[in-house]
């Protein structure tokens, strides 16, 4: 089952969130822009209210999204992807360059993961850690500490933001999906030639204080 939100009117914009997230992270974007744009936001597999509608890999998700978007009547659209969703957005643009009018990528791990992370993800201990985390309740103080570290301006982190991410961590098989996606990121390669062949405009959005995905990866995304 693929859960999605279809709100607003105007030129269509596809919104794709990152890991441990769901469509609610785009609440403010949709609220502020719905008079000018039609937003189609999707919950990724094993995220939010979605189930296993695709394997948790950028290419597999893009392949499953394309026929879904066609059913929504989208012949041309802009696509916005954050973090892992940025990889999915780039795969969409690489597969259907004539359909994409604009590609916006925010804080996407365009270079994959370092060798040490790849080795750890392939280690059986990762599966054990996953099973342990899946049984643990979402501990609000731990969620707060993580996002205070992640946000460039922690004072702008509100209880509403924490509610959104706490809710995301309650999704069915969310931890399993994150491990599957992380392993896919470790094997992912930027479809550079296919992106260069597209005529769509590209916008790269990054936070210079981003502690998770370094700023230099943004320059990699721009080389198309």
N, CA, C and O of each residue as an XYZ file, in Angstrom:
896
protein
N       0.832     -1.191      0.000
C       0.000      0.000      0.000
C       0.874      1.252      0.000
O       1.791      1.371      0.813
N       0.594      2.179     -0.906
C       1.333      3.435     -0.988
C       0.420      4.552     -0.496
O      -0.606      4.843     -1.111
N       0.799      5.170      0.611
C       0.027      6.299      1.126
C       0.588      7.582      0.523
O       1.802      7.754      0.416
N      -0.323      8.485      0.128
C       0.130      9.762     -0.410
C      -0.838     10.871     -0.042
O      -1.990     10.629      0.318
N      -0.341     12.082     -0.143
C      -1.149     13.288      0.025
C      -1.160     14.031     -1.302
O      -0.121     14.190     -1.943
N      -2.342     14.484     -1.710
C      -2.495     15.237     -2.948
C      -3.259     16.505     -2.585
O      -4.483     16.484     -2.448
N      -2.528     17.612     -2.429
C      -3.127     18.847     -1.925
C      -2.673     20.053     -2.725
O      -1.552     20.091     -3.234
N      -3.558     21.043     -2.831
C      -3.249     22.277     -3.527
C      -3.622     22.214     -4.994
O      -4.134     21.206     -5.481
N      -3.357     23.310     -5.692
C      -3.650     23.393     -7.121
C      -2.580     24.225     -7.804
O      -2.025     25.158     -7.224
N      -2.304     23.864     -9.055
C      -1.264     24.550     -9.799
C      -0.299     23.536    -10.385
O      -0.633     22.354    -10.456
N       0.897     23.962    -10.813
C       1.890     23.035    -11.345
C       2.217     21.957    -10.304
O       2.401     22.277     -9.129
N       2.292     20.682    -10.719
C       2.521     19.603     -9.756
C       3.966     19.525     -9.257
O       4.917     19.707    -10.017
N       4.100     19.251     -7.963
C       5.402     19.080     -7.315
C       5.355     17.795     -6.490
O       4.501     17.650     -5.615
N       6.256     16.876     -6.763
C       6.341     15.620     -6.020
C       7.325     15.800     -4.871
O       8.461     16.224     -5.085
N       6.896     15.482     -3.658
C       7.719     15.638     -2.461
C       8.105     14.259     -1.925
O       7.246     13.405     -1.709
N       9.410     14.051     -1.712
C       9.906     12.750     -1.247
C      10.763     12.961     -0.005
O      11.795     13.629     -0.062
N      10.337     12.398      1.100
C      11.028     12.582      2.386
C      12.215     11.642      2.541
O      12.470     10.796      1.684
N      12.938     11.803      3.648
C      14.087     10.957      3.942
C      13.734      9.803      4.866
O      12.559      9.505      5.083
N      14.760      9.154      5.410
C      14.552      7.999      6.281
C      14.022      8.436      7.640
O      14.229      9.568      8.076
N      13.331      7.505      8.298
C      12.735      7.766      9.624
C      11.835      8.989      9.577
O      11.819      9.797     10.505
N      11.093      9.115      8.498
C      10.259     10.295      8.300
C       8.964      9.890      7.614
O       8.698      8.700      7.441
N       8.163     10.865      7.225
C       6.920     10.626      6.495
C       6.435     11.958      5.917
O       7.111     12.977      6.055
N       5.279     11.952      5.277
C       4.842     13.142      4.547
C       4.589     14.341      5.451
O       4.571     15.472      4.963
N       4.397     14.139      6.725
C       4.108     15.264      7.618
C       5.273     16.246      7.736
O       5.073     17.384      8.160
N       6.472     15.829      7.373
C       7.597     16.774      7.431
C       7.410     17.900      6.422
O       8.074     18.934      6.504
N       6.499     17.695      5.465
C       6.229     18.725      4.471
C       4.992     19.552      4.813
O       4.496     20.292      3.963
N       4.493     19.440      6.023
C       3.288     20.186      6.417
C       3.404     21.679      6.110
O       2.500     22.265      5.515
N       4.509     22.285      6.513
C       4.674     23.729      6.330
C       4.789     24.096      4.852
O       4.232     25.098      4.405
N       5.521     23.270      4.101
C       5.675     23.525      2.657
C       4.312     23.498      1.977
O       3.986     24.382      1.184
N       3.523     22.480      2.291
C       2.208     22.337      1.669
C       1.277     23.473      2.100
O       0.554     24.039      1.280
N       1.304     23.798      3.388
C       0.421     24.859      3.886
C       0.738     26.207      3.232
O      -0.170     26.969      2.901
N       2.025     26.493      3.048
C       2.415     27.795      2.501
C       2.299     27.870      0.977
O       2.127     28.954      0.420
N       2.392     26.720      0.304
C       2.426     26.764     -1.154
C       1.234     26.177     -1.871
O       1.208     26.150     -3.102
N       0.237     25.702     -1.126
C      -0.871     24.975     -1.763
C      -1.754     25.847     -2.657
O      -2.497     25.318     -3.483
N      -1.687     27.172     -2.508
C      -2.465     28.042     -3.392
C      -1.784     28.225     -4.751
O      -2.400     28.695     -5.708
N      -0.509     27.848     -4.822
C       0.252     28.043     -6.058
C       0.676     26.737     -6.728
O       0.961     26.713     -7.925
N       0.716     25.643     -5.947
C       1.203     24.377     -6.475
C       0.305     23.219     -6.035
O      -0.365     23.279     -5.004
N       0.315     22.186     -6.837
C      -0.304     20.924     -6.453
C       0.796     20.020     -5.916
O       1.708     19.643     -6.652
N       0.714     19.674     -4.646
C       1.734     18.844     -4.014
C       1.273     17.393     -3.932
O       0.168     17.102     -3.473
N       2.139     16.490     -4.384
C       1.922     15.058     -4.220
C       3.069     14.549     -3.355
O       4.200     14.416     -3.824
N       2.773     14.271     -2.110
C       3.789     13.785     -1.168
C       3.515     12.320     -0.876
O       2.373     11.941     -0.614
N       4.544     11.498     -0.917
C       4.369     10.048     -0.722
C       5.122      9.585      0.521
O       6.208     10.077      0.827
N       4.524      8.634      1.226
C       5.242      7.933      2.287
C       6.054      6.823      1.639
O       5.500      5.963      0.954
N       7.351      6.841      1.851
C       8.222      5.811      1.290
C       7.855      4.433      1.846
O       7.138      4.350      2.843
N       8.330      3.352      1.221
C       8.037      2.011      1.738
C       8.452      1.871      3.202
O       9.513      2.347      3.605
N       7.595      1.206      3.997
C       7.854      0.970      5.420
C       8.031      2.280      6.185
O       8.759      2.343      7.175
N       7.353      3.321      5.708
C       7.396      4.632      6.360
C       5.979      5.174      6.472
O       5.131      4.899      5.624
N       5.727      5.951      7.531
C       4.421      6.566      7.681
C       3.299      5.562      7.600
O       3.280      4.577      8.337
N       2.354      5.813      6.695
C       1.218      4.911      6.528
C       1.354      3.987      5.327
O       0.398      3.313      4.946
N       2.534      3.955      4.735
C       2.787      3.030      3.628
C       3.247      1.674      4.153
O       3.673      1.539      5.300
N       3.148      0.685      3.286
C       3.657     -0.655      3.576
C       4.720     -0.992      2.526
O       5.441     -0.103      2.072
N       4.820     -2.247      2.145
C       5.906     -2.677      1.258
C       5.545     -2.489     -0.211
O       5.378     -3.470     -0.935
N       5.422     -1.242     -0.660
C       5.050     -1.046     -2.063
C       6.254     -1.061     -3.004
O       6.096     -1.032     -4.224
N       7.454     -1.105     -2.432
C       8.672     -1.236     -3.237
C       9.806     -1.616     -2.303
O       9.715     -1.426     -1.090
N      10.872     -2.154     -2.871
C      12.078     -2.377     -2.077
C      12.634     -1.022     -1.650
O      12.467     -0.028     -2.355
N      13.292     -0.986     -0.498
C      13.805      0.279      0.041
C      15.147      0.634     -0.594
O      16.169      0.709      0.089
N      15.128      0.848     -1.897
C      16.315      1.243     -2.660
C      15.895      2.341     -3.635
O      14.797      2.272     -4.187
N      16.736      3.353     -3.861
C      16.330      4.489     -4.686
C      15.787      4.111     -6.054
O      14.741      4.617     -6.461
N      16.478      3.230     -6.774
C      16.026      2.844     -8.100
C      14.712      2.098     -8.090
O      13.845      2.345     -8.929
N      14.557      1.182     -7.141
C      13.325      0.400     -7.043
C      12.138      1.296     -6.704
O      11.041      1.106     -7.229
N      12.356      2.264     -5.833
C      11.278      3.199     -5.468
C      10.899      4.057     -6.671
O       9.716      4.271     -6.936
N      11.899      4.547     -7.400
C      11.614      5.361     -8.594
C      10.820      4.563     -9.617
O       9.878      5.083    -10.216
N      11.193      3.303     -9.822
C      10.484      2.453    -10.780
C       9.020      2.265    -10.386
O       8.142      2.223    -11.247
N       8.762      2.152     -9.089
C       7.385      1.974     -8.623
C       6.610      3.286     -8.615
O       5.392      3.288     -8.798
N       7.297      4.391     -8.406
C       6.637      5.698     -8.360
C       6.154      6.160     -9.726
O       5.094      6.780     -9.823
N       6.894      5.877    -10.768
C       6.562      6.403    -12.087
C       5.159      6.006    -12.554
O       4.398      6.880    -12.970
N       4.783      4.712    -12.502
C       3.405      4.378    -12.908
C       2.357      4.965    -11.970
O       1.254      5.297    -12.405
N       2.689      5.097    -10.690
C       1.757      5.725     -9.744
C       1.514      7.184    -10.124
O       0.373      7.647    -10.112
N       2.570      7.903    -10.457
C       2.432      9.314    -10.827
C       1.648      9.466    -12.129
O       0.892     10.422    -12.300
N       1.833      8.526    -13.032
C       1.062      8.559    -14.279
C      -0.427      8.402    -13.996
O      -1.260      9.047    -14.634
N      -0.757      7.536    -13.030
C      -2.160      7.341    -12.666
C      -2.757      8.596    -12.038
O      -3.970      8.803    -12.083
N      -1.904      9.427    -11.456
C      -2.381     10.683    -10.873
C      -2.507     11.777    -11.938
O      -2.858     12.916    -11.632
N      -2.221     11.419    -13.176
C      -2.345     12.377    -14.271
C      -1.156     13.293    -14.442
O      -1.273     14.335    -15.087
N      -0.013     12.933    -13.881
C       1.173     13.787    -13.945
C       2.023     13.417    -15.161
O       2.725     12.406    -15.156
N       1.949     14.239    -16.186
C       2.788     14.040    -17.365
C       4.124     14.764    -17.201
O       5.161     14.294    -17.668
N       4.078     15.908    -16.533
C       5.293     16.652    -16.208
C       5.172     17.168    -14.786
O       4.084     17.537    -14.344
N       6.285     17.194    -14.070
C       6.243     17.593    -12.674
C       7.635     17.984    -12.185
O       8.648     17.540    -12.727
N       7.662     18.815    -11.161
C       8.898     19.087    -10.431
C       9.009     18.040     -9.326
O       7.993     17.529     -8.854
N      10.218     17.723     -8.916
C      10.403     16.745     -7.848
C      11.394     17.289     -6.828
O      12.455     17.808     -7.174
N      11.015     17.155     -5.560
C      11.839     17.623     -4.444
C      12.146     16.422     -3.558
O      11.231     15.737     -3.100
N      13.425     16.166     -3.317
C      13.809     15.034     -2.471
C      14.763     15.463     -1.380
O      15.747     16.157     -1.639
N      14.470     15.047     -0.154
C      15.334     15.368      0.986
C      16.063     14.123      1.453
O      15.448     13.069      1.615
N      17.369     14.232      1.671
C      18.188     13.147      2.199
C      18.060     11.899      1.309
O      18.335     11.977      0.112
N      17.650     10.757      1.866
C      17.457      9.557      1.056
C      16.472      9.832     -0.079
O      16.621      9.300     -1.179
N      15.471     10.659      0.191
C      14.516     11.032     -0.838
C      15.162     11.764     -1.998
O      14.650     11.735     -3.117
N      16.298     12.428     -1.736
C      17.035     13.087     -2.809
C      17.594     12.085     -3.807
O      17.639     12.359     -5.006
N      18.019     10.922     -3.315
C      18.504      9.875     -4.216
C      17.362      9.358     -5.085
O      17.533      9.120     -6.280
N      16.193      9.189     -4.466
C      15.013      8.753     -5.218
C      14.662      9.791     -6.285
O      14.353      9.438     -7.423
N      14.711     11.070     -5.914
C      14.404     12.141     -6.859
C      15.355     12.115     -8.050
O      14.926     12.287     -9.191
N      16.635     11.902     -7.792
C      17.603     11.842     -8.884
C      17.366     10.634     -9.774
O      17.546     10.714    -10.989
N      16.965      9.517     -9.183
C      16.644      8.333     -9.992
C      15.414      8.587    -10.856
O      15.365      8.149    -12.006
N      14.421      9.289    -10.316
C      13.244      9.643    -11.116
C      13.647     10.496    -12.318
O      13.217     10.248    -13.444
N      14.480     11.502    -12.057
C      14.916     12.398    -13.130
C      15.755     11.663    -14.168
O      15.666     11.948    -15.362
N      16.573     10.713    -13.709
C      17.407      9.948    -14.638
C      16.568      9.025    -15.512
O      16.889      8.804    -16.679
N      15.491      8.487    -14.940
C      14.648      7.552    -15.686
C      13.663      8.252    -16.619
O      13.350      7.734    -17.691
N      13.180      9.409    -16.223
C      12.150     10.108    -16.998
C      12.503     11.596    -17.125
O      11.766     12.451    -16.635
N      13.624     11.904    -17.779
C      14.086     13.308    -17.832
C      13.106     14.257    -18.521
O      13.061     15.440    -18.185
N      12.322     13.760    -19.478
C      11.388     14.639    -20.176
C      10.158     14.954    -19.326
O       9.453     15.928    -19.586
N       9.905     14.130    -18.313
C       8.754     14.364    -17.439
C       9.094     15.339    -16.321
O       8.212     16.033    -15.815
N      10.361     15.396    -15.933
C      10.782     16.237    -14.815
C      11.088     17.653    -15.311
O      11.923     17.846    -16.194
N      10.406     18.626    -14.736
C      10.627     20.024    -15.118
C      11.673     20.701    -14.242
O      12.366     21.619    -14.681
N      11.778     20.244    -13.009
C      12.741     20.814    -12.072
C      13.114     19.750    -11.040
O      12.254     19.023    -10.543
N      14.392     19.671    -10.730
C      14.891     18.727     -9.723
C      15.482     19.520     -8.565
O      16.407     20.312     -8.744
N      14.931     19.294     -7.371
C      15.433     19.952     -6.164
C      15.922     18.868     -5.209
O      15.158     17.986     -4.817
N      17.189     18.938     -4.840
C      17.802     17.937     -3.962
C      18.310     18.635     -2.705
O      19.037     19.625     -2.782
N      17.921     18.107     -1.553
C      18.345     18.695     -0.281
C      19.061     17.649      0.568
O      18.474     16.630      0.933
N      20.316     17.903      0.876
C      21.087     17.076      1.812
C      21.017     15.587      1.487
O      20.676     14.775      2.347
N      21.337     15.235      0.257
C      21.300     13.837     -0.167
C      22.701     13.220     -0.126
O      23.660     13.868     -0.544
N      22.843     11.983      0.369
C      24.157     11.326      0.438
C      24.603     10.833     -0.928
O      24.604      9.631     -1.196
N      24.986     11.782     -1.800
C      25.256     11.483     -3.204
C      26.471     10.581     -3.418
O      26.589      9.942     -4.464
N      27.365     10.524     -2.446
C      28.562      9.680     -2.569
C      28.410      8.349     -1.857
O      29.386      7.621     -1.677
N      27.182      8.028     -1.448
C      26.986      6.777     -0.736
C      27.518      6.851      0.683
O      27.359      7.869      1.358
N      28.148      5.779      1.137
C      28.655      5.695      2.507
C      30.122      5.295      2.509
O      30.580      4.644      1.571
N      30.870      5.671      3.544
C      32.288      5.278      3.616
C      32.433      3.771      3.801
O      31.496      3.114      4.256
N      33.596      3.212      3.454
C      33.810      1.755      3.543
C      33.516      1.187      4.936
O      32.978      0.086      5.057
N      33.869      1.934      5.983
C      33.638      1.433      7.341
C      32.147      1.220      7.605
O      31.749      0.234      8.225
N      31.327      2.166      7.121
C      29.883      2.042      7.299
C      29.342      0.864      6.505
O      28.447      0.162      6.975
N      29.868      0.639      5.315
C      29.427     -0.482      4.496
C      29.712     -1.807      5.207
O      28.868     -2.703      5.231
N      30.902     -1.918      5.781
C      31.267     -3.138      6.488
C      30.358     -3.380      7.689
O      29.946     -4.510      7.950
N      30.052     -2.312      8.413
C      29.187     -2.440      9.579
C      27.773     -2.868      9.168
O      27.160     -3.703      9.833
N      27.259     -2.301      8.081
C      25.906     -2.618      7.634
C      25.788     -4.064      7.174
O      24.731     -4.678      7.321
N      26.853     -4.607      6.624
C      26.821     -5.992      6.160
C      27.057     -6.982      7.288
O      26.815     -8.178      7.128
N      27.527     -6.490      8.426
C      27.765     -7.360      9.572
C      26.433     -7.806     10.180
O      25.523     -6.989     10.314
N      26.297     -9.095     10.554
C      25.057     -9.577     11.168
C      24.653     -8.804     12.421
O      23.486     -8.830     12.811
N      25.607     -8.116     13.057
C      25.269     -7.343     14.251
C      24.268     -6.237     13.915
O      23.501     -5.816     14.780
N      24.269     -5.765     12.669
C      23.308     -4.735     12.260
C      21.883     -5.260     12.346
O      20.974     -4.539     12.757
N      21.690     -6.516     11.958
C      20.352     -7.107     12.044
C      19.932     -7.277     13.501
O      18.768     -7.080     13.849
N      20.886     -7.642     14.339
C      20.572     -7.794     15.764
C      20.193     -6.448     16.370
O      19.225     -6.346     17.125
N      20.969     -5.412     16.031
C      20.681     -4.072     16.549
C      19.313     -3.596     16.063
O      18.584     -2.930     16.798
N      18.974     -3.940     14.830
C      17.676     -3.568     14.282
C      16.543     -4.190     15.099
O      15.584     -3.508     15.463
N      16.660     -5.472     15.381
C      15.625     -6.163     16.147
C      15.486     -5.558     17.545
O      14.382     -5.462     18.081
N      16.615     -5.151     18.129
C      16.584     -4.537     19.454
C      15.859     -3.186     19.409
O      14.997     -2.908     20.243
N      16.217     -2.360     18.436
C      15.608     -1.037     18.311
C      14.118     -1.127     18.011
O      13.324     -0.323     18.498
N      13.752     -2.116     17.204
C      12.346     -2.266     16.831
C      11.469     -2.577     18.038
O      10.278     -2.268     18.039
N      12.059     -3.189     19.066
C      11.277     -3.539     20.267
C      11.237     -2.402     21.281
O      10.437     -2.429     22.217
N      12.091     -1.411     21.099
C      12.164     -0.321     22.049
C      11.076      0.723     21.774
O      10.798      1.020     20.612
N      10.461      1.281     22.809
C       9.504      2.382     22.594
C      10.248      3.651     22.185
O      11.421      3.823     22.515
N       9.563      4.532     21.470
C      10.166      5.804     21.068
C      10.351      6.680     22.301
O       9.376      7.186     22.858
N      11.588      6.859     22.724
C      11.922      7.604     23.933
C      12.079      9.081     23.594
O      13.047      9.479     22.947
N      11.135      9.876     24.029
C      11.073     11.280     23.628
C      12.370     12.062     23.908
O      12.829     12.779     23.018
N      12.977     11.961     25.088
C      14.225     12.702     25.322
C      15.334     12.313     24.346
O      16.132     13.160     23.944
N      15.386     11.031     23.963
C      16.414     10.591     23.017
C      16.158     11.184     21.639
O      17.095     11.586     20.948
N      14.897     11.240     21.240
C      14.540     11.849     19.957
C      14.927     13.327     19.956
O      15.473     13.840     18.979
N      14.630     14.006     21.076
C      14.975     15.413     21.178
C      16.484     15.629     21.075
O      16.932     16.522     20.356
N      17.264     14.829     21.781
C      18.721     15.004     21.755
C      19.269     14.792     20.344
O      20.157     15.517     19.894
N      18.729     13.793     19.660
C      19.207     13.517     18.306
C      18.935     14.699     17.380
O      19.815     15.115     16.627
N      17.716     15.239     17.435
C      17.381     16.322     16.521
C      18.004     17.645     16.935
O      18.214     18.510     16.084
N      18.301     17.827     18.191
C      19.050     19.015     18.601
C      20.456     18.968     18.023
O      21.024     20.000     17.665
N      21.020     17.748     17.932
C      22.331     17.586     17.297
C      22.227     17.787     15.785
O      23.115     18.378     15.170
N      21.139     17.294     15.190
C      20.997     17.310     13.742
C      20.659     18.691     13.194
O      21.148     19.067     12.129
N      19.830     19.452     13.907
C      19.377     20.751     13.414
C      20.483     21.784     13.578
O      21.130     21.860     14.623
N      20.690     22.572     12.539
C      21.710     23.611     12.604
C      21.383     24.671     13.642
O      22.284     25.269     14.230
N      20.084     24.908     13.869
C      19.630     25.888     14.861
C      18.661     25.194     15.822
O      17.447     25.261     15.630
N      19.183     24.535     16.846
C      18.347     23.746     17.763
C      17.199     24.525     18.396
O      16.169     23.940     18.728
N      17.361     25.835     18.569
C      16.310     26.618     19.211
C      15.037     26.676     18.357
O      13.962     26.998     18.863
N      15.162     26.367     17.070
C      14.001     26.387     16.187
C      13.261     25.046     16.183
O      12.228     24.901     15.529
N      13.795     24.075     16.916
C      13.142     22.774     17.042
C      11.970     22.898     18.012
O      12.158     23.263     19.172
N      10.776     22.599     17.543
C       9.572     22.741     18.370
C       9.007     21.382     18.767
O       9.426     20.345     18.250
N       8.063     21.403     19.680
C       7.397     20.172     20.087
C       6.628     19.565     18.915
O       6.507     18.344     18.811
N       6.115     20.412     18.046
C       5.405     19.898     16.870
C       6.344     19.108     15.968
O       5.970     18.057     15.448
N       7.564     19.610     15.780
C       8.546     18.868     14.990
C       8.843     17.520     15.629
O       8.915     16.500     14.942
N       9.015     17.520     16.939
C       9.299     16.263     17.639
C       8.132     15.293     17.520
O       8.338     14.085     17.399
N       6.919     15.807     17.554
C       5.737     14.959     17.385
C       5.764     14.265     16.021
O       5.451     13.080     15.908
N       6.142     15.021     14.993
C       6.176     14.477     13.638
C       7.154     13.316     13.538
O       6.838     12.278     12.956
N       8.351     13.496     14.110
C       9.360     12.452     13.992
C       9.096     11.289     14.949
O       9.410     10.144     14.624
N       8.535     11.561     16.097
C       8.161     10.473     17.010
C       7.098      9.604     16.349
O       7.137      8.378     16.461
N       6.163     10.228     15.671
C       5.134      9.484     14.956
C       5.752      8.641     13.844
O       5.333      7.506     13.619
N       6.743      9.191     13.151
C       7.400      8.466     12.065
C       8.057      7.189     12.571
O       8.056      6.174     11.874
N       8.617      7.229     13.778
C       9.310      6.064     14.329
C       8.353      4.973     14.797
O       8.790      3.888     15.181
N       7.063      5.251     14.768
C       6.066      4.251     15.142
C       5.523      3.496     13.933
O       4.662      2.629     14.083
N       6.016      3.814     12.743
C       5.516      3.179     11.527
C       5.837      1.689     11.509
O       6.817      1.239     12.104
N       5.003      0.947     10.825
C       5.160     -0.499     10.696
C       6.479     -0.841      9.996
O       6.685     -0.444      8.850
N       7.374     -1.573     10.672
C       8.645     -2.058     10.115
C       9.579     -0.919      9.695
O      10.377     -1.072      8.770
N       9.474      0.220     10.379
C      10.287      1.372      9.990
C      11.781      1.098     10.159
O      12.576      1.514      9.317
N      12.177      0.409     11.225
C      13.590      0.143     11.447
C      14.137     -0.809     10.393
O      15.260     -0.643      9.917
N      13.340     -1.801     10.035
C      13.741     -2.717      8.971
C      13.950     -1.961      7.662
O      14.908     -2.208      6.929
N      13.032     -1.033      7.385
C      13.153     -0.232      6.176
C      14.400      0.637      6.183
O      15.044      0.804      5.147
N      14.745      1.189      7.331
C      15.930      2.044      7.412
C      17.213      1.250      7.159
O      18.122      1.732      6.482
N      17.283      0.039      7.701
C      18.470     -0.778      7.476
C      18.569     -1.174      6.003
O      19.647     -1.127      5.410
N      17.446     -1.559      5.427
C      17.422     -1.919      4.009
C      17.850     -0.731      3.149
O      18.619     -0.887      2.201
N      17.349      0.449      3.486
C      17.690      1.652      2.726
C      19.155      2.027      2.908
O      19.818      2.419      1.948
N      19.667      1.911      4.131
C      21.074      2.234      4.379
C      21.992      1.322      3.572
O      23.005      1.769      3.035
N      21.637      0.052      3.491
C      22.428     -0.876      2.676
C      22.349     -0.512      1.200
O      23.318     -0.683      0.461
N      21.197     -0.013      0.774
C      21.056      0.418     -0.618
C      21.894      1.665     -0.887
O      22.496      1.792     -1.953
N      21.934      2.588      0.078
C      22.758      3.795     -0.079
C      24.227      3.402     -0.245
O      24.951      4.006     -1.036
N      24.659      2.389      0.505
C      26.055      1.951      0.445
C      26.433      1.449     -0.943
O      27.601      1.505     -1.326
N      25.449      0.956     -1.701
C      25.713      0.424     -3.036
C      25.330      1.404     -4.153
O      25.555      1.125     -5.331
N      24.753      2.545     -3.779
C      24.194      3.455     -4.788
C      25.286      4.225     -5.518
O      26.314      4.584     -4.944
N      25.032      4.467     -6.796
C      25.956      5.262     -7.610
C      25.171      6.373     -8.301
O      24.099      6.130     -8.855
N      25.693      7.561     -8.267
C      25.045      8.715     -8.868
C      24.888      8.501    -10.377
O      25.885      8.281    -11.064
N      23.645      8.561    -10.915
C      23.431      8.372    -12.363
C      23.801      9.634    -13.135
O      22.945     10.290    -13.728
N      25.069      9.955    -13.117
C      25.542     11.254    -13.583
C      25.252     11.489    -15.064
O      24.767     12.559    -15.432
N      25.540     10.507    -15.917
C      25.361     10.710    -17.354
C      23.892     10.908    -17.700
O      23.553     11.747    -18.534
N      23.021     10.136    -17.058
C      21.591     10.270    -17.324
C      21.081     11.633    -16.867
O      20.234     12.232    -17.530
N      21.589     12.123    -15.747
C      21.173     13.438    -15.261
C      21.687     14.546    -16.176
O      20.990     15.533    -16.411
N      22.885     14.387    -16.683
C      23.444     15.389    -17.589
C      22.639     15.492    -18.886
O      22.592     16.548    -19.518
N      22.010     14.386    -19.271
C      21.243     14.371    -20.522
C      19.905     15.091    -20.384
O      19.272     15.415    -21.389
N      19.467     15.346    -19.148
C      18.186     16.005    -18.930
C      18.260     17.502    -19.186
O      19.325     18.109    -19.067
N      17.122     18.093    -19.536
C      17.051     19.537    -19.788
C      16.393     20.280    -18.626
O      16.245     21.501    -18.691
N      16.005     19.591    -17.587
C      15.364     20.205    -16.428
C      16.371     21.047    -15.642
O      17.577     20.803    -15.692
N      15.860     22.032    -14.922
C      16.726     22.824    -14.057
C      16.970     22.072    -12.757
O      16.130     21.289    -12.315
N      18.109     22.313    -12.158
C      18.492     21.620    -10.926
C      18.787     22.637     -9.833
O      19.480     23.628    -10.061
N      18.254     22.380     -8.647
C      18.502     23.242     -7.492
C      18.997     22.370     -6.338
O      18.374     21.370     -5.982
N      20.110     22.766     -5.773
C      20.702     22.030     -4.653
C      20.544     22.857     -3.393
O      20.979     24.008     -3.340
N      19.920     22.275     -2.377
C      19.671     22.965     -1.110
C      20.434     22.223     -0.015
O      20.305     21.008      0.133
N      21.238     22.978      0.757
C      22.061     22.336      1.788
C      22.161     23.227      3.013
O      21.986     24.443      2.932
N      22.440     22.617      4.128
C      22.721     23.368      5.336
C      24.215     23.317      5.618
O      24.787     22.234      5.738
N      24.848     24.474      5.725
C      26.297     24.476      5.940
C      26.676     23.888      7.292
O      27.839     23.554      7.521
N      25.692     23.758      8.197
C      25.961     23.157      9.507
C      25.481     21.709      9.584
O      25.447     21.122     10.665
N      25.116     21.140      8.455
C      24.597     19.771      8.437
C      25.658     18.799      8.965
O      26.704     18.644      8.335
N      25.409     18.129     10.125
C      26.408     17.227     10.674
C      26.316     15.813     10.114
O      27.197     14.990     10.364
N      25.256     15.521      9.359
C      25.009     14.153      8.900
C      25.476     13.937      7.467
O      26.129     12.937      7.168
N      25.144     14.867      6.585
C      25.543     14.761      5.178
C      26.386     15.993      4.849
O      25.836     17.087      4.721
N      27.694     15.846      4.711
C      28.591     16.997      4.539
C      28.221     17.871      3.340
O      27.666     17.392      2.351
N      28.536     19.139      3.450
C      28.212     20.119      2.417
C      28.859     19.785      1.083
O      28.278     20.076      0.037
N      30.052     19.179      1.087
C      30.738     18.931     -0.182
C      29.956     17.973     -1.074
O      30.160     17.958     -2.288
N      29.051     17.160     -0.484
C      28.247     16.272     -1.319
C      27.287     17.076     -2.194
O      26.873     16.608     -3.255
N      26.936     18.278     -1.753
C      26.089     19.130     -2.562
C      26.758     19.528     -3.864
O      26.107     19.629     -4.904
N      28.085     19.755     -3.798
C      28.801     20.111     -5.015
C      28.846     18.929     -5.991
O      28.865     19.123     -7.206
N      28.864     17.708     -5.452
C      28.823     16.526     -6.294
C      27.502     16.467     -7.039
O      27.470     16.154     -8.229
N      26.407     16.768     -6.342
C      25.075     16.729     -6.960
C      24.967     17.738     -8.097
O      24.214     17.519     -9.046
N      25.701     18.826     -8.016
C      25.593     19.888     -9.022
C      26.341     19.555    -10.316
O      26.118     20.211    -11.333
N      27.206     18.571    -10.299
C      28.034     18.270    -11.468
C      27.238     17.432    -12.471
O      27.397     16.214    -12.556
N      26.390     18.110    -13.215
C      25.562     17.396    -14.188
C      25.514     18.135    -15.544
O      24.860     17.671    -16.477
